[in-house]
Structure formats: C-alpha cells, structure tokens
Amino acid sequence: MRPIAVDVRRDGEWALVHRCTACGVLKSNRVAGDDAEAALLKLALRPLTCPPFPLD
C-alpha cells in the first residue's frame, strides 16, 4: 500500500488514502497519533505544489 492523499472526514478527522501497488485498490485509514505530521502536511499540500492540470 502506498499513501497517495489525505482526506478530511465530516467530523474533521484526517484519513490517509492508500493505493495497493499490486492491484490498485484504494483504502482509507484514520491518521494515527504517531504518524509523521510533516509527511502528512506534505502529502496534503501536494495538489497545491504540483497541480494535476496546467494553471495557465
């Protein structure tokens, strides 16, 4: 499983979205207290720093 995104649930809780490297299935797991905060923020900001489409 590879983390590909961060999802914010309705209650404000963060979850990591993972994609299986073998079959491509997506899974969502709650963020744990011992997860690296800097890595979570980097993943959450990826669409802003590397948009999936041209901005101009």
FILUMTOR-543104 format. One record per atom (N, C-alpha, C, O): residue number from 0; x, y negated, z negated; atom name; chain; residue in three letters. Coordinates in nm, 2 decimals, m for minus. Layout:
# FILUMTOR-543104
node num = NUM&east = X&north = Y&up = Z&atome = CA&chaine = A&residu = ala
...
# end
This chain:
# FILUMTOR-543104
node num = 0&east = 0.08&north = 0.12&up = 0.00&atome = N&chaine = A&residu = met
node num = 0&east = 0.00&north = 0.00&up = 0.00&atome = CA&chaine = A&residu = met
node num = 0&east = 0.09&north = m0.12&up = 0.00&atome = C&chaine = A&residu = met
node num = 0&east = 0.19&north = m0.13&up = m0.07&atome = O&chaine = A&residu = met
node num = 1&east = 0.05&north = m0.22&up = 0.08&atome = N&chaine = A&residu = arg
node num = 1&east = 0.13&north = m0.35&up = 0.09&atome = CA&chaine = A&residu = arg
node num = 1&east = 0.03&north = m0.46&up = 0.06&atome = C&chaine = A&residu = arg
node num = 1&east = m0.08&north = m0.47&up = 0.12&atome = O&chaine = A&residu = arg
node num = 2&east = 0.07&north = m0.55&up = m0.03&atome = N&chaine = A&residu = pro
node num = 2&east = m0.02&north = m0.67&up = m0.06&atome = CA&chaine = A&residu = pro
node num = 2&east = m0.02&north = m0.76&up = 0.06&atome = C&chaine = A&residu = pro
node num = 2&east = 0.09&north = m0.80&up = 0.12&atome = O&chaine = A&residu = pro
node num = 3&east = m0.14&north = m0.80&up = 0.10&atome = N&chaine = A&residu = ile
node num = 3&east = m0.15&north = m0.89&up = 0.22&atome = CA&chaine = A&residu = ile
node num = 3&east = m0.22&north = m1.02&up = 0.19&atome = C&chaine = A&residu = ile
node num = 3&east = m0.21&north = m1.12&up = 0.27&atome = O&chaine = A&residu = ile
node num = 4&east = m0.29&north = m1.03&up = 0.08&atome = N&chaine = A&residu = ala
node num = 4&east = m0.37&north = m1.15&up = 0.05&atome = CA&chaine = A&residu = ala
node num = 4&east = m0.41&north = m1.16&up = m0.10&atome = C&chaine = A&residu = ala
node num = 4&east = m0.40&north = m1.06&up = m0.17&atome = O&chaine = A&residu = ala
node num = 5&east = m0.46&north = m1.27&up = m0.14&atome = N&chaine = A&residu = val
node num = 5&east = m0.52&north = m1.29&up = m0.27&atome = CA&chaine = A&residu = val
node num = 5&east = m0.66&north = m1.33&up = m0.25&atome = C&chaine = A&residu = val
node num = 5&east = m0.69&north = m1.42&up = m0.16&atome = O&chaine = A&residu = val
node num = 6&east = m0.75&north = m1.28&up = m0.33&atome = N&chaine = A&residu = asp
node num = 6&east = m0.89&north = m1.31&up = m0.32&atome = CA&chaine = A&residu = asp
node num = 6&east = m0.93&north = m1.36&up = m0.46&atome = C&chaine = A&residu = asp
node num = 6&east = m0.89&north = m1.31&up = m0.56&atome = O&chaine = A&residu = asp
node num = 7&east = m1.01&north = m1.47&up = m0.46&atome = N&chaine = A&residu = val
node num = 7&east = m1.07&north = m1.52&up = m0.58&atome = CA&chaine = A&residu = val
node num = 7&east = m1.22&north = m1.48&up = m0.59&atome = C&chaine = A&residu = val
node num = 7&east = m1.30&north = m1.51&up = m0.50&atome = O&chaine = A&residu = val
node num = 8&east = m1.25&north = m1.40&up = m0.69&atome = N&chaine = A&residu = arg
node num = 8&east = m1.38&north = m1.35&up = m0.71&atome = CA&chaine = A&residu = arg
node num = 8&east = m1.48&north = m1.46&up = m0.76&atome = C&chaine = A&residu = arg
node num = 8&east = m1.43&north = m1.56&up = m0.80&atome = O&chaine = A&residu = arg
node num = 9&east = m1.60&north = m1.43&up = m0.76&atome = N&chaine = A&residu = arg
node num = 9&east = m1.70&north = m1.53&up = m0.80&atome = CA&chaine = A&residu = arg
node num = 9&east = m1.68&north = m1.58&up = m0.94&atome = C&chaine = A&residu = arg
node num = 9&east = m1.71&north = m1.69&up = m0.97&atome = O&chaine = A&residu = arg
node num = 10&east = m1.63&north = m1.49&up = m1.03&atome = N&chaine = A&residu = asp
node num = 10&east = m1.61&north = m1.53&up = m1.17&atome = CA&chaine = A&residu = asp
node num = 10&east = m1.48&north = m1.60&up = m1.19&atome = C&chaine = A&residu = asp
node num = 10&east = m1.44&north = m1.63&up = m1.30&atome = O&chaine = A&residu = asp
node num = 11&east = m1.40&north = m1.62&up = m1.08&atome = N&chaine = A&residu = gly
node num = 11&east = m1.28&north = m1.70&up = m1.09&atome = CA&chaine = A&residu = gly
node num = 11&east = m1.16&north = m1.61&up = m1.11&atome = C&chaine = A&residu = gly
node num = 11&east = m1.04&north = m1.65&up = m1.11&atome = O&chaine = A&residu = gly
node num = 12&east = m1.18&north = m1.48&up = m1.12&atome = N&chaine = A&residu = glu
node num = 12&east = m1.07&north = m1.38&up = m1.14&atome = CA&chaine = A&residu = glu
node num = 12&east = m1.00&north = m1.36&up = m1.00&atome = C&chaine = A&residu = glu
node num = 12&east = m1.07&north = m1.35&up = m0.90&atome = O&chaine = A&residu = glu
node num = 13&east = m0.87&north = m1.35&up = m1.01&atome = N&chaine = A&residu = trp
node num = 13&east = m0.79&north = m1.32&up = m0.89&atome = CA&chaine = A&residu = trp
node num = 13&east = m0.78&north = m1.17&up = m0.86&atome = C&chaine = A&residu = trp
node num = 13&east = m0.78&north = m1.09&up = m0.96&atome = O&chaine = A&residu = trp
node num = 14&east = m0.78&north = m1.13&up = m0.74&atome = N&chaine = A&residu = ala
node num = 14&east = m0.75&north = m0.99&up = m0.70&atome = CA&chaine = A&residu = ala
node num = 14&east = m0.66&north = m0.99&up = m0.58&atome = C&chaine = A&residu = ala
node num = 14&east = m0.65&north = m1.08&up = m0.50&atome = O&chaine = A&residu = ala
node num = 15&east = m0.57&north = m0.89&up = m0.58&atome = N&chaine = A&residu = leu
node num = 15&east = m0.48&north = m0.86&up = m0.47&atome = CA&chaine = A&residu = leu
node num = 15&east = m0.55&north = m0.78&up = m0.36&atome = C&chaine = A&residu = leu
node num = 15&east = m0.61&north = m0.68&up = m0.40&atome = O&chaine = A&residu = leu
node num = 16&east = m0.54&north = m0.81&up = m0.24&atome = N&chaine = A&residu = val
node num = 16&east = m0.59&north = m0.73&up = m0.13&atome = CA&chaine = A&residu = val
node num = 16&east = m0.47&north = m0.65&up = m0.07&atome = C&chaine = A&residu = val
node num = 16&east = m0.37&north = m0.72&up = m0.03&atome = O&chaine = A&residu = val
node num = 17&east = m0.48&north = m0.52&up = m0.07&atome = N&chaine = A&residu = his
node num = 17&east = m0.37&north = m0.44&up = m0.02&atome = CA&chaine = A&residu = his
node num = 17&east = m0.41&north = m0.37&up = 0.11&atome = C&chaine = A&residu = his
node num = 17&east = m0.53&north = m0.33&up = 0.12&atome = O&chaine = A&residu = his
node num = 18&east = m0.32&north = m0.34&up = 0.20&atome = N&chaine = A&residu = arg
node num = 18&east = m0.35&north = m0.26&up = 0.32&atome = CA&chaine = A&residu = arg
node num = 18&east = m0.25&north = m0.14&up = 0.31&atome = C&chaine = A&residu = arg
node num = 18&east = m0.13&north = m0.15&up = 0.29&atome = O&chaine = A&residu = arg
node num = 19&east = m0.31&north = m0.02&up = 0.34&atome = N&chaine = A&residu = cys
node num = 19&east = m0.24&north = 0.10&up = 0.34&atome = CA&chaine = A&residu = cys
node num = 19&east = m0.15&north = 0.10&up = 0.46&atome = C&chaine = A&residu = cys
node num = 19&east = m0.19&north = 0.07&up = 0.57&atome = O&chaine = A&residu = cys
node num = 20&east = m0.02&north = 0.13&up = 0.44&atome = N&chaine = A&residu = thr
node num = 20&east = 0.08&north = 0.13&up = 0.55&atome = CA&chaine = A&residu = thr
node num = 20&east = 0.06&north = 0.25&up = 0.64&atome = C&chaine = A&residu = thr
node num = 20&east = 0.11&north = 0.25&up = 0.76&atome = O&chaine = A&residu = thr
node num = 21&east = m0.01&north = 0.35&up = 0.60&atome = N&chaine = A&residu = ala
node num = 21&east = m0.03&north = 0.48&up = 0.68&atome = CA&chaine = A&residu = ala
node num = 21&east = m0.15&north = 0.47&up = 0.76&atome = C&chaine = A&residu = ala
node num = 21&east = m0.15&north = 0.50&up = 0.88&atome = O&chaine = A&residu = ala
node num = 22&east = m0.27&north = 0.43&up = 0.70&atome = N&chaine = A&residu = cys
node num = 22&east = m0.40&north = 0.44&up = 0.77&atome = CA&chaine = A&residu = cys
node num = 22&east = m0.46&north = 0.30&up = 0.79&atome = C&chaine = A&residu = cys
node num = 22&east = m0.56&north = 0.29&up = 0.87&atome = O&chaine = A&residu = cys
node num = 23&east = m0.41&north = 0.20&up = 0.72&atome = N&chaine = A&residu = gly
node num = 23&east = m0.47&north = 0.06&up = 0.75&atome = CA&chaine = A&residu = gly
node num = 23&east = m0.59&north = 0.03&up = 0.66&atome = C&chaine = A&residu = gly
node num = 23&east = m0.64&north = m0.08&up = 0.67&atome = O&chaine = A&residu = gly
node num = 24&east = m0.63&north = 0.12&up = 0.57&atome = N&chaine = A&residu = val
node num = 24&east = m0.75&north = 0.09&up = 0.49&atome = CA&chaine = A&residu = val
node num = 24&east = m0.72&north = m0.03&up = 0.39&atome = C&chaine = A&residu = val
node num = 24&east = m0.60&north = m0.04&up = 0.34&atome = O&chaine = A&residu = val
node num = 25&east = m0.82&north = m0.11&up = 0.36&atome = N&chaine = A&residu = leu
node num = 25&east = m0.80&north = m0.22&up = 0.27&atome = CA&chaine = A&residu = leu
node num = 25&east = m0.86&north = m0.19&up = 0.13&atome = C&chaine = A&residu = leu
node num = 25&east = m0.96&north = m0.13&up = 0.12&atome = O&chaine = A&residu = leu
node num = 26&east = m0.79&north = m0.23&up = 0.03&atome = N&chaine = A&residu = lys
node num = 26&east = m0.83&north = m0.21&up = m0.11&atome = CA&chaine = A&residu = lys
node num = 26&east = m0.81&north = m0.34&up = m0.18&atome = C&chaine = A&residu = lys
node num = 26&east = m0.71&north = m0.42&up = m0.15&atome = O&chaine = A&residu = lys
node num = 27&east = m0.89&north = m0.37&up = m0.28&atome = N&chaine = A&residu = ser
node num = 27&east = m0.88&north = m0.49&up = m0.37&atome = CA&chaine = A&residu = ser
node num = 27&east = m0.86&north = m0.45&up = m0.51&atome = C&chaine = A&residu = ser
node num = 27&east = m0.94&north = m0.36&up = m0.56&atome = O&chaine = A&residu = ser
node num = 28&east = m0.76&north = m0.50&up = m0.58&atome = N&chaine = A&residu = asn
node num = 28&east = m0.74&north = m0.47&up = m0.72&atome = CA&chaine = A&residu = asn
node num = 28&east = m0.72&north = m0.60&up = m0.80&atome = C&chaine = A&residu = asn
node num = 28&east = m0.66&north = m0.70&up = m0.75&atome = O&chaine = A&residu = asn
node num = 29&east = m0.77&north = m0.60&up = m0.92&atome = N&chaine = A&residu = arg
node num = 29&east = m0.76&north = m0.72&up = m1.01&atome = CA&chaine = A&residu = arg
node num = 29&east = m0.61&north = m0.75&up = m1.03&atome = C&chaine = A&residu = arg
node num = 29&east = m0.53&north = m0.65&up = m1.04&atome = O&chaine = A&residu = arg
node num = 30&east = m0.58&north = m0.87&up = m1.05&atome = N&chaine = A&residu = val
node num = 30&east = m0.45&north = m0.91&up = m1.09&atome = CA&chaine = A&residu = val
node num = 30&east = m0.42&north = m0.87&up = m1.23&atome = C&chaine = A&residu = val
node num = 30&east = m0.51&north = m0.90&up = m1.32&atome = O&chaine = A&residu = val
node num = 31&east = m0.31&north = m0.82&up = m1.26&atome = N&chaine = A&residu = ala
node num = 31&east = m0.27&north = m0.77&up = m1.39&atome = CA&chaine = A&residu = ala
node num = 31&east = m0.19&north = m0.88&up = m1.46&atome = C&chaine = A&residu = ala
node num = 31&east = m0.13&north = m0.97&up = m1.40&atome = O&chaine = A&residu = ala
node num = 32&east = m0.19&north = m0.88&up = m1.59&atome = N&chaine = A&residu = gly
node num = 32&east = m0.11&north = m0.98&up = m1.67&atome = CA&chaine = A&residu = gly
node num = 32&east = 0.04&north = m0.97&up = m1.65&atome = C&chaine = A&residu = gly
node num = 32&east = 0.10&north = m1.08&up = m1.67&atome = O&chaine = A&residu = gly
node num = 33&east = 0.09&north = m0.86&up = m1.61&atome = N&chaine = A&residu = asp
node num = 33&east = 0.23&north = m0.85&up = m1.59&atome = CA&chaine = A&residu = asp
node num = 33&east = 0.27&north = m0.87&up = m1.44&atome = C&chaine = A&residu = asp
node num = 33&east = 0.39&north = m0.85&up = m1.40&atome = O&chaine = A&residu = asp
node num = 34&east = 0.18&north = m0.91&up = m1.35&atome = N&chaine = A&residu = asp
node num = 34&east = 0.21&north = m0.94&up = m1.21&atome = CA&chaine = A&residu = asp
node num = 34&east = 0.29&north = m1.07&up = m1.21&atome = C&chaine = A&residu = asp
node num = 34&east = 0.27&north = m1.16&up = m1.28&atome = O&chaine = A&residu = asp
node num = 35&east = 0.38&north = m1.07&up = m1.11&atome = N&chaine = A&residu = ala
node num = 35&east = 0.47&north = m1.19&up = m1.09&atome = CA&chaine = A&residu = ala
node num = 35&east = 0.39&north = m1.31&up = m1.04&atome = C&chaine = A&residu = ala
node num = 35&east = 0.34&north = m1.31&up = m0.93&atome = O&chaine = A&residu = ala
node num = 36&east = 0.38&north = m1.41&up = m1.13&atome = N&chaine = A&residu = glu
node num = 36&east = 0.29&north = m1.53&up = m1.09&atome = CA&chaine = A&residu = glu
node num = 36&east = 0.35&north = m1.60&up = m0.97&atome = C&chaine = A&residu = glu
node num = 36&east = 0.27&north = m1.64&up = m0.88&atome = O&chaine = A&residu = glu
node num = 37&east = 0.48&north = m1.61&up = m0.96&atome = N&chaine = A&residu = ala
node num = 37&east = 0.54&north = m1.68&up = m0.84&atome = CA&chaine = A&residu = ala
node num = 37&east = 0.51&north = m1.61&up = m0.71&atome = C&chaine = A&residu = ala
node num = 37&east = 0.48&north = m1.67&up = m0.61&atome = O&chaine = A&residu = ala
node num = 38&east = 0.51&north = m1.47&up = m0.72&atome = N&chaine = A&residu = ala
node num = 38&east = 0.48&north = m1.39&up = m0.60&atome = CA&chaine = A&residu = ala
node num = 38&east = 0.33&north = m1.41&up = m0.56&atome = C&chaine = A&residu = ala
node num = 38&east = 0.30&north = m1.41&up = m0.44&atome = O&chaine = A&residu = ala
node num = 39&east = 0.25&north = m1.41&up = m0.66&atome = N&chaine = A&residu = leu
node num = 39&east = 0.10&north = m1.43&up = m0.63&atome = CA&chaine = A&residu = leu
node num = 39&east = 0.08&north = m1.56&up = m0.57&atome = C&chaine = A&residu = leu
node num = 39&east = 0.00&north = m1.57&up = m0.47&atome = O&chaine = A&residu = leu
node num = 40&east = 0.14&north = m1.67&up = m0.62&atome = N&chaine = A&residu = leu
node num = 40&east = 0.12&north = m1.80&up = m0.56&atome = CA&chaine = A&residu = leu
node num = 40&east = 0.18&north = m1.81&up = m0.42&atome = C&chaine = A&residu = leu
node num = 40&east = 0.12&north = m1.87&up = m0.33&atome = O&chaine = A&residu = leu
node num = 41&east = 0.29&north = m1.74&up = m0.39&atome = N&chaine = A&residu = lys
node num = 41&east = 0.35&north = m1.74&up = m0.26&atome = CA&chaine = A&residu = lys
node num = 41&east = 0.25&north = m1.67&up = m0.16&atome = C&chaine = A&residu = lys
node num = 41&east = 0.24&north = m1.72&up = m0.05&atome = O&chaine = A&residu = lys
node num = 42&east = 0.20&north = m1.56&up = m0.21&atome = N&chaine = A&residu = leu
node num = 42&east = 0.10&north = m1.49&up = m0.12&atome = CA&chaine = A&residu = leu
node num = 42&east = m0.03&north = m1.57&up = m0.10&atome = C&chaine = A&residu = leu
node num = 42&east = m0.08&north = m1.57&up = 0.01&atome = O&chaine = A&residu = leu
node num = 43&east = m0.07&north = m1.64&up = m0.20&atome = N&chaine = A&residu = ala
node num = 43&east = m0.19&north = m1.72&up = m0.19&atome = CA&chaine = A&residu = ala
node num = 43&east = m0.17&north = m1.84&up = m0.09&atome = C&chaine = A&residu = ala
node num = 43&east = m0.26&north = m1.88&up = m0.02&atome = O&chaine = A&residu = ala
node num = 44&east = m0.05&north = m1.89&up = m0.09&atome = N&chaine = A&residu = leu
node num = 44&east = m0.02&north = m2.01&up = m0.01&atome = CA&chaine = A&residu = leu
node num = 44&east = 0.02&north = m1.98&up = 0.14&atome = C&chaine = A&residu = leu
node num = 44&east = 0.04&north = m2.07&up = 0.22&atome = O&chaine = A&residu = leu
node num = 45&east = 0.04&north = m1.85&up = 0.17&atome = N&chaine = A&residu = arg
node num = 45&east = 0.09&north = m1.81&up = 0.30&atome = CA&chaine = A&residu = arg
node num = 45&east = 0.00&north = m1.87&up = 0.41&atome = C&chaine = A&residu = arg
node num = 45&east = 0.06&north = m1.91&up = 0.51&atome = O&chaine = A&residu = arg
node num = 46&east = m0.13&north = m1.86&up = 0.40&atome = N&chaine = A&residu = pro
node num = 46&east = m0.21&north = m1.92&up = 0.52&atome = CA&chaine = A&residu = pro
node num = 46&east = m0.19&north = m2.07&up = 0.54&atome = C&chaine = A&residu = pro
node num = 46&east = m0.20&north = m2.12&up = 0.65&atome = O&chaine = A&residu = pro
node num = 47&east = m0.15&north = m2.14&up = 0.43&atome = N&chaine = A&residu = leu
node num = 47&east = m0.12&north = m2.28&up = 0.45&atome = CA&chaine = A&residu = leu
node num = 47&east = 0.02&north = m2.31&up = 0.51&atome = C&chaine = A&residu = leu
node num = 47&east = 0.04&north = m2.41&up = 0.58&atome = O&chaine = A&residu = leu
node num = 48&east = 0.11&north = m2.22&up = 0.48&atome = N&chaine = A&residu = thr
node num = 48&east = 0.25&north = m2.24&up = 0.52&atome = CA&chaine = A&residu = thr
node num = 48&east = 0.27&north = m2.18&up = 0.66&atome = C&chaine = A&residu = thr
node num = 48&east = 0.36&north = m2.23&up = 0.74&atome = O&chaine = A&residu = thr
node num = 49&east = 0.20&north = m2.08&up = 0.69&atome = N&chaine = A&residu = cys
node num = 49&east = 0.21&north = m2.01&up = 0.82&atome = CA&chaine = A&residu = cys
node num = 49&east = 0.07&north = m1.98&up = 0.87&atome = C&chaine = A&residu = cys
node num = 49&east = 0.03&north = m1.86&up = 0.87&atome = O&chaine = A&residu = cys
node num = 50&east = 0.00&north = m2.08&up = 0.92&atome = N&chaine = A&residu = pro
node num = 50&east = m0.14&north = m2.06&up = 0.97&atome = CA&chaine = A&residu = pro
node num = 50&east = m0.15&north = m1.95&up = 1.08&atome = C&chaine = A&residu = pro
node num = 50&east = m0.05&north = m1.94&up = 1.16&atome = O&chaine = A&residu = pro
node num = 51&east = m0.25&north = m1.88&up = 1.08&atome = N&chaine = A&residu = pro
node num = 51&east = m0.26&north = m1.77&up = 1.19&atome = CA&chaine = A&residu = pro
node num = 51&east = m0.30&north = m1.82&up = 1.32&atome = C&chaine = A&residu = pro
node num = 51&east = m0.32&north = m1.74&up = 1.42&atome = O&chaine = A&residu = pro
node num = 52&east = m0.32&north = m1.95&up = 1.34&atome = N&chaine = A&residu = phe
node num = 52&east = m0.35&north = m2.01&up = 1.47&atome = CA&chaine = A&residu = phe
node num = 52&east = m0.28&north = m2.15&up = 1.47&atome = C&chaine = A&residu = phe
node num = 52&east = m0.25&north = m2.21&up = 1.37&atome = O&chaine = A&residu = phe
node num = 53&east = m0.27&north = m2.20&up = 1.59&atome = N&chaine = A&residu = pro
node num = 53&east = m0.20&north = m2.33&up = 1.61&atome = CA&chaine = A&residu = pro
node num = 53&east = m0.28&north = m2.45&up = 1.55&atome = C&chaine = A&residu = pro
node num = 53&east = m0.40&north = m2.45&up = 1.57&atome = O&chaine = A&residu = pro
node num = 54&east = m0.22&north = m2.54&up = 1.49&atome = N&chaine = A&residu = leu
node num = 54&east = m0.29&north = m2.65&up = 1.43&atome = CA&chaine = A&residu = leu
node num = 54&east = m0.30&north = m2.77&up = 1.52&atome = C&chaine = A&residu = leu
node num = 54&east = m0.37&north = m2.87&up = 1.49&atome = O&chaine = A&residu = leu
node num = 55&east = m0.23&north = m2.78&up = 1.63&atome = N&chaine = A&residu = asp
node num = 55&east = m0.23&north = m2.89&up = 1.72&atome = CA&chaine = A&residu = asp
node num = 55&east = m0.30&north = m2.86&up = 1.85&atome = C&chaine = A&residu = asp
node num = 55&east = m0.32&north = m2.94&up = 1.93&atome = O&chaine = A&residu = asp
# end
